[in-house]
Amino acid sequence: MLGFVALCIHPSASWIEDAYVIGFYARWEPLAHAIAQPFPWSLGDLAILAGVTLIVWRIVVCVREVRTRFGWRAVLVGVLDVAAILAIYACWFELGWGWNYDRAPVEARLRYDAARVDADALAALRSRAIAQMNALAPIAHRHAGASLDVAALRAAWLPVVQRGGDRWTPRVGAPKVTLADPFMNASGTSGFINPLSLTAQLASDLLWFERPFDLAHEWSHLAGYAREDEANYLATLTCLRSHDPVTRYSGWLELFLALPHPQRFARRTFTPLVWSDFAALRARDERRVNLSLARLSWRTYNTYLKSNHIAAGVANYDEVTRLVLGIPLDRGGLPIARS
């Protein structure tokens, strides 16, 4: 019953912001980070395996009891036990992170102007992204073999999420190794957060210029921004205000890929290095992604997002364009808050 209630109750946005995001969750997230961060692998994997093991064990016991003398009574008890396990995980998910889906959109806390979002502004943003990618590509490629500076990325990221409404300090770190990595590579999933342990996981086949943006995206989920467009927006601002050329290149490239485009670009539009990075993305996907699995995965996630009040489903990722164009920035590259 508690699990069903946790999944069905949707508190008001004001209660979520004051009592949950900057209340309970602001205390739970740093605690979960302190517990999980010392481990090189995801504690969330262990939590999921424990739940699956308990359910399988209870089913096996139920089958044995049915074959002996307990009959349908054993079936009823087994069903109730499995339901209880699922209820515990449902409560863990909702209370531990899932209620962030009920948070008011970031436009409620930032100065958003829909009039700034038009075809001319979109064309100007596309042109700027192309120019920045072409300019940054040779510098970024000279640092392609360097490890991602997680501390520097965090320093660029933290002011962005705090300006977006977090009146607390989220604790984030390097991504964790996960048992889900083969599935991520085969389905084209770049990363995810485990809502049970509040850790970020990135696919092992990400290219060097994808990692900064994707890690900042997953961190933004951990900071209480559940919507994909908002996580993309915060990751974009993080990368664009960074001093690291690889991180800035990552941000402009990912933003460009999210923009609506004409069907073709002339060869002269991009430098050879940028074209080579587009080719590397295609080659990786052709080599690793199973199209049938990818379609099933994204359909499932589309249904999941819509069930959590994200009406656009997976199309919500690309709605970052609206936020980038509609929210003005200050001189530090941070979004301007509402009065």
C-alpha positions in Angstrom: 0.0 0.0 0.0 2.8 2.5 0.9 4.5 1.8 -2.4 1.3 2.4 -4.4 0.7 5.6 -2.4 4.3 6.8 -3.0 3.9 6.3 -6.8 0.4 8.0 -7.0 0.9 11.0 -4.7 2.1 14.1 -6.5 2.6 16.9 -4.0 2.3 20.6 -5.1 5.3 22.2 -6.8 5.6 24.7 -3.9 5.7 21.9 -1.3 8.3 20.0 -3.4 10.6 23.0 -3.7 10.4 24.1 -0.1 10.0 20.8 1.8 11.6 18.3 -0.5 14.2 19.8 -2.9 15.7 22.3 -0.4 14.6 20.3 2.6 14.8 16.5 2.8 16.5 15.9 -0.6 19.2 18.6 0.2 20.2 16.5 3.2 19.7 13.1 1.7 21.8 13.7 -1.5 25.1 14.6 0.3 24.6 11.7 2.7 24.1 9.2 -0.2 27.1 10.7 -1.9 29.3 10.2 1.2 28.2 6.6 1.4 28.5 5.7 -2.2 31.5 7.8 -3.4 34.3 5.6 -1.8 33.3 2.7 -3.9 34.6 2.5 -7.5 31.5 0.7 -8.7 27.8 1.7 -8.3 26.2 0.8 -5.0 22.9 1.1 -6.9 23.8 -2.1 -8.8 24.1 -3.9 -5.5 20.8 -2.5 -4.4 19.0 -3.7 -7.6 20.7 -7.1 -7.5 19.6 -7.5 -3.9 16.0 -6.8 -4.8 16.0 -9.1 -7.8 17.6 -11.8 -5.7 14.9 -11.5 -3.0 12.1 -11.7 -5.5 13.6 -14.7 -7.3 14.2 -16.4 -3.9 10.6 -15.7 -2.8 9.2 -17.1 -6.1 11.3 -20.3 -5.8 10.1 -20.8 -2.2 6.5 -20.2 -3.3 6.8 -22.8 -6.1 8.2 -25.4 -3.6 5.4 -24.8 -1.2 2.8 -25.1 -3.8 4.2 -28.4 -4.8 4.0 -29.7 -1.3 1.0 -29.0 0.9 0.3 -25.3 1.1 -1.4 -24.8 -2.3 -3.0 -21.4 -3.1 -2.3 -20.1 0.4 1.4 -20.2 -0.5 0.7 -18.4 -3.7 -1.1 -15.6 -1.9 1.6 -15.2 0.7 4.3 -15.2 -2.1 2.5 -12.6 -4.1 2.1 -10.4 -1.0 5.8 -10.8 -0.2 6.9 -9.8 -3.7 4.5 -6.9 -3.6 6.1 -5.8 -0.3 9.6 -5.9 -1.8 8.4 -3.9 -4.8 6.7 -1.4 -2.5 9.9 -0.8 -0.6 11.8 0.0 -3.8 8.9 2.2 -5.0 9.1 4.2 -1.8 12.9 4.3 -2.0 12.7 5.6 -5.6 10.1 8.3 -5.0 11.3 9.6 -1.7 15.0 9.3 -2.6 14.8 11.1 -6.0 11.6 10.5 -7.9 9.7 13.5 -6.4 12.0 15.8 -8.3 9.7 15.1 -11.3 7.1 17.2 -9.5 9.4 20.2 -9.2 8.3 23.4 -10.9 10.0 24.0 -14.3 13.2 26.0 -14.2 11.4 28.9 -15.9 9.6 29.4 -12.6 12.9 30.4 -11.0 14.7 32.0 -13.9 13.9 35.0 -16.2 12.3 33.2 -19.2 11.0 35.2 -22.1 9.2 33.2 -24.8 9.4 36.1 -27.2 13.2 35.5 -27.5 12.5 32.1 -29.0 12.0 32.6 -32.8 13.4 31.5 -36.1 15.9 34.3 -36.3 17.3 33.7 -32.8 17.5 29.9 -33.7 19.5 30.7 -36.9 21.8 33.0 -35.0 22.4 30.3 -32.3 23.1 27.7 -35.0 25.6 30.0 -36.7 27.3 30.7 -33.4 27.6 27.1 -32.5 29.1 26.3 -35.8 31.7 29.1 -35.5 32.6 28.0 -31.9 33.0 24.4 -32.9 35.2 25.2 -35.8 37.4 27.5 -33.6 37.6 25.2 -30.7 38.1 21.9 -32.5 41.9 22.2 -33.1 42.6 23.3 -29.5 40.3 20.6 -28.1 41.9 17.9 -30.3 45.4 18.8 -28.9 44.0 17.8 -25.4 42.1 14.8 -26.6 44.2 12.3 -24.6 44.0 14.1 -21.3 41.8 12.8 -18.5 38.7 14.8 -17.7 39.3 17.3 -14.8 36.3 16.4 -12.7 37.1 19.1 -10.1 37.2 21.8 -12.8 34.0 20.6 -14.3 32.3 20.7 -10.9 33.6 24.2 -10.3 31.9 25.4 -13.5 28.7 23.4 -12.9 27.9 24.2 -9.2 27.1 28.0 -9.7 24.8 27.0 -12.6 22.6 24.6 -10.6 22.6 26.9 -7.7 21.4 29.8 -9.9 18.8 27.5 -11.2 17.2 27.2 -7.7 19.4 24.8 -5.6 19.9 26.8 -2.3 22.3 24.0 -1.2 25.5 22.3 -2.4 25.0 19.0 -4.3 27.8 16.5 -3.8 28.9 14.9 -7.1 32.0 13.0 -8.3 33.4 10.8 -11.0 31.1 8.4 -12.7 30.9 4.9 -11.4 31.5 1.5 -13.1 28.2 -0.3 -13.6 27.0 -3.7 -14.6 24.6 -2.0 -17.0 27.5 -0.8 -19.3 27.0 -3.5 -22.0 23.3 -2.6 -22.2 24.2 1.2 -22.4 26.6 0.6 -25.2 24.2 -1.6 -27.2 21.2 0.7 -26.7 23.0 4.0 -27.4 22.5 5.2 -23.8 25.2 7.7 -22.9 24.6 7.7 -19.2 22.1 7.6 -16.3 21.8 8.1 -12.6 20.9 5.3 -10.2 18.1 6.8 -8.1 18.7 4.3 -5.3 22.3 5.3 -4.7 22.4 8.7 -6.3 25.4 8.0 -8.4 26.2 8.9 -12.0 27.1 6.2 -14.6 28.5 6.9 -18.1 28.8 4.5 -21.0 32.4 3.2 -21.5 32.2 3.9 -25.2 31.7 7.6 -25.0 34.1 9.6 -27.0 36.4 12.1 -25.3 34.5 15.1 -26.5 31.2 13.7 -25.2 32.2 13.0 -21.6 32.2 16.5 -20.1 28.7 17.4 -21.3 27.3 14.0 -20.4 28.7 14.0 -16.9 27.4 17.5 -16.3 24.0 16.3 -17.5 23.9 13.4 -15.1 25.1 15.6 -12.2 22.2 18.0 -12.9 19.8 15.1 -12.4 21.5 14.4 -9.1 21.1 18.1 -8.2 17.3 17.7 -8.4 16.6 18.6 -12.0 14.7 15.6 -13.3 13.6 17.0 -16.7 15.9 16.1 -19.6 15.7 19.6 -21.2 16.8 21.2 -17.9 19.6 18.7 -17.4 20.8 19.5 -21.0 20.4 23.2 -20.4 22.5 23.2 -17.2 25.1 20.9 -18.8 25.3 23.3 -21.8 25.8 26.4 -19.6 28.4 24.5 -17.5 30.4 23.6 -20.6 30.2 27.0 -22.3 31.4 28.9 -19.2 34.3 26.4 -18.6 37.9 27.5 -19.1 38.8 24.0 -20.5 38.7 24.0 -24.4 37.6 20.3 -24.5 34.7 21.0 -22.1 33.6 24.1 -24.2 33.9 22.1 -27.4 31.8 19.4 -25.8 29.1 21.9 -24.9 28.9 23.6 -28.3 28.9 20.3 -30.1 26.1 18.8 -28.0 24.1 22.0 -28.2 24.5 22.0 -32.0 23.3 18.3 -32.2 20.1 19.3 -30.2 19.2 22.1 -32.5 16.7 21.6 -35.4 18.7 21.7 -38.7 18.2 21.7 -42.5 18.7 18.3 -44.0 22.2 18.9 -45.3 25.2 21.2 -44.6 27.8 22.1 -47.2 31.2 20.6 -46.7 32.7 24.0 -46.1 30.4 24.6 -43.1 32.7 22.7 -40.8 36.4 22.2 -40.5 37.8 18.7 -41.3 38.3 18.1 -37.5 34.6 18.7 -36.8 33.6 16.5 -39.7 35.9 13.8 -38.3 34.2 13.9 -34.9 30.8 13.6 -36.6 32.2 10.5 -38.5 33.6 9.1 -35.2 30.1 9.3 -33.6 28.5 7.5 -36.6 31.2 4.8 -36.6 30.8 4.2 -32.9 27.0 3.9 -33.2 27.2 1.6 -36.2 29.7 -0.6 -34.4 28.1 -0.8 -31.0 24.4 0.0 -31.1 21.8 -2.7 -31.6 19.0 -0.9 -33.4 16.2 -3.2 -32.1 17.4 -2.9 -28.5 17.8 0.8 -28.9 14.3 1.3 -30.2 12.9 -0.9 -27.4 14.9 1.0 -24.8 13.9 4.5 -26.0 10.2 3.5 -26.3 10.3 2.2 -22.7 12.0 5.4 -21.5 9.6 7.5 -23.5 6.7 5.8 -21.6 8.5 6.3 -18.3 9.0 10.0 -18.9 5.4 10.6 -19.9 4.3 8.7 -16.8 6.3 11.2 -14.8 4.6 14.3 -16.3 7.1 14.9 -19.1 4.5 15.2 -21.9 7.1 15.3 -24.7 8.7 12.0 -23.6 12.2 11.6 -25.1 11.7 14.6 -27.3 12.1 16.6 -24.1 15.9 16.3 -24.6 15.8 18.6 -27.6 13.6 21.2 -25.8 16.9 22.6 -24.4 16.8 25.0 -27.4 13.8 26.8 -25.9 15.7 27.3 -22.6 18.9 28.4 -24.2 17.2 31.0 -26.3 14.6 32.1 -23.8 16.7 32.7 -20.7 19.2 35.6 -20.7 22.6 35.2 -19.2 24.7 37.6 -17.0 28.3 38.4 -17.8 29.5 35.3 -16.0 27.5 33.0 -18.3 24.9 32.3 -15.5 21.1 32.4 -16.1 19.4 35.5 -14.7 17.1 34.7 -11.8 13.6 36.0 -11.5 13.2 39.0 -9.1 
